[in-house]
């Protein structure tokens, strides 16, 4: 049973992606048939998500490093790891937000 769950999950995810793409294509075809502009589906490429993810992972890495230091220096055990992970992850997201706002202000 433990082997079947990942297999079924992977197959289910694959089928879900196929159906989502199929229905998106059907929706676009219906819009084209009605004579409307299908360009509403085009997304602007932005690096905001990538920046947010990168800063979150950098913050999480620094948080784990700081948690390790707290564990060694003050014998805090798991509390230091989780606290620093969340604190530094939040700081990373805050820095990403500030960088995005500065980038948008320049435009």
C-alpha positions in Angstrom: 0.0 0.0 0.0 2.9 2.4 0.8 4.2 1.9 -2.8 0.8 2.6 -4.4 0.2 6.0 -2.9 3.1 7.8 -4.7 2.3 6.0 -7.9 -1.4 6.9 -7.8 -0.5 10.5 -6.7 1.9 10.9 -9.6 -0.7 9.5 -12.1 -3.4 11.7 -10.6 -1.3 14.8 -10.9 -0.4 14.0 -14.5 -4.1 13.6 -15.4 -5.0 16.8 -13.6 -2.4 18.8 -15.6 -3.6 17.3 -18.8 -7.3 18.2 -18.1 -6.4 21.7 -17.0 -4.5 22.3 -20.3 -7.4 20.7 -22.3 -10.0 23.0 -20.7 -7.7 26.1 -21.1 -7.4 25.2 -24.8 -11.2 24.8 -25.1 -11.8 28.1 -23.5 -9.4 29.9 -25.8 -11.0 28.3 -28.8 -14.4 29.4 -27.7 -13.1 33.0 -27.3 -11.6 32.9 -30.7 -14.8 31.6 -32.2 -16.7 34.5 -30.7 -14.3 36.9 -32.3 -12.8 38.2 -29.1 -9.1 38.9 -28.5 -7.3 35.8 -27.0 -4.4 38.0 -25.7 -6.1 38.3 -22.3 -4.5 35.0 -21.4 -0.9 36.1 -22.0 0.9 36.8 -18.8 3.6 39.3 -18.4 6.8 37.7 -17.5 7.9 38.9 -14.1 10.7 37.8 -11.7 8.7 38.6 -8.6 7.9 35.0 -7.8 11.5 33.9 -8.4 12.8 36.7 -6.2 10.3 35.8 -3.4 11.3 32.2 -3.5 15.0 32.9 -3.6 14.8 35.3 -0.7 12.6 32.8 1.3 15.1 30.0 0.8 18.1 32.3 1.6 16.3 33.3 4.8 15.4 29.8 5.7 19.0 28.7 5.2 20.3 31.5 7.4 17.6 30.6 9.9 18.7 27.0 10.0 22.4 28.1 10.4 21.4 30.5 13.2 19.3 27.7 14.8 22.3 25.4 14.7 24.5 28.1 16.3 21.9 28.6 19.1 21.7 24.9 19.7 25.4 24.6 20.0 26.0 27.8 22.0 22.9 27.8 24.4 21.7 24.2 24.1 18.2 25.3 22.9 17.5 22.1 20.9 14.6 22.2 18.5 13.2 25.5 19.6 16.1 27.5 18.1 15.8 25.8 14.7 12.0 26.4 14.3 12.1 30.0 15.7 15.1 31.1 13.5 13.7 29.3 10.5 10.4 31.3 10.7 12.1 34.6 11.7 14.7 34.6 8.9 12.2 33.2 6.4 9.9 36.1 7.2 12.8 38.6 7.0 13.7 37.2 3.6 10.1 37.7 2.4 10.1 41.2 3.8 13.3 42.0 1.9 11.8 40.6 -1.3 8.8 42.8 -0.8 10.9 45.9 -0.3 13.0 45.1 -3.5 9.8 44.6 -5.5 8.4 47.9 -4.3 11.6 49.7 -5.2 11.5 48.1 -8.7 7.9 49.0 -9.2 8.5 52.6 -8.1 11.2 53.1 -10.7 8.8 52.2 -13.5 
